[in-house]
């Protein structure tokens, strides 16, 4: 399957404060090179409700940071910033996530680091 880069700067169903809190938590836990992508119903303005589905990407040499402890730390920081909401986190790493599922996510994901 051909890789498609995520959509950037597209409006999403998150507030600026929520996006800022998510990006800050990701950078704190995973470093400055992390990319945060939103997928699922919150990436689609025609949908309603839904949890926050996030895909985290790191360059290959840094993927060792994709641990359970870091996922928990990230979620705790996000929830402190935006309140208790249902948040799903997926690592963009074929050793941890089904490659077909990753491809499906990437097709419609929105890069939150670029959303203003």
N, C-alpha and C positions, 0 to 999 in steps of 0.2 A: 504494500500500500504506500502511496505517495504521501509524504509529510506535508501538511498545510500549516503555515504559521498561524498563531491565534489572531483573532480580530483584535485590534487595538482601539482604545478610545471610544468604544461603542457604549451607549447608555445601558445601564443595568439597573436592577431593582434592589440597589443598596444605596444608603446615604453616603455622602462624602466622608462623614465621620466614621462610618462602618468600614469603608474602603481604607481609610487612613489607619485605623486600628489594626486591620488585617495585615496591611503591608508592613506596619511597624513591628508587629509580632513576628512576622516571617523573617524580616531582616535581623531582628534581635536573636532569634533562635538559629536561623540557617545562614546568616551572613548576607552581604550586599549583593551577591550574584544570584540570589533566589528570584525566580519569577513566580508570580501568583496568578492563577487563572481561575475564573469563575465559570462553572458550567451548570447545566440543568435549568430548572425553572427560573431561578433568579437572574439568569443571563438572557431571558426572553421577556420583553416588555408586555407581551400578550398573555402571559401566564399570571396566575394569582397564587399567593401563599408559597409554601415550599420551604425546605431547609436551605442552608447555604452549602453548596457543593464546591470544594476548592481542589484544584490540581496544583501541586508544587513541583517546580522544575529547578534543577541545579545542573551545572556542567558536570560531565562524567567524573572528573577527579574528585569532586566534592560530594558525590552521592552517598558516601559513607555516613553523612549526617542524617540520612533518612532512617532514623531509628524510632522505636516505639516511645522511648523517653522523650525525644525531641518532638514527636507528634503530640504527646500529652502536654508538654511545656508550651507548645504553640497554641493548643486549644485553650489552655488556662489563660494565657495572655490575651487571646482574642476575646474570650468571654468576659474577662475583666474590663475590656475596652468597650464592648458592645452589649453586654448583658447576656443572660442565659438563653441561647438559641440553639436549635439543632444544627450542628455543623459537621459535615463529612469531609474528611481530608484524604486525598489520594496522592500517592507519590508517583511521579513520572519516572518509573524505574521498572523495567520488564522483569527484574528478579523479584519484585514485590507485588506487581499488579499485572493482571492479564493483558498481553499486548493488544488483543482485539478490543478490549474495553478501553484501553488508553487511546487507541486510534479513533474510536467513536467519540470520546470526550474531546480530543484535540480538534475535531472538525468544527465544533460549535463553541469552543471555549473563548472567553473574552479575557484579555490580559489586564488584570486590575492595576498593575503598576503603571499603565498608560492612561487609565481613566481619570479624568479631571473633573 
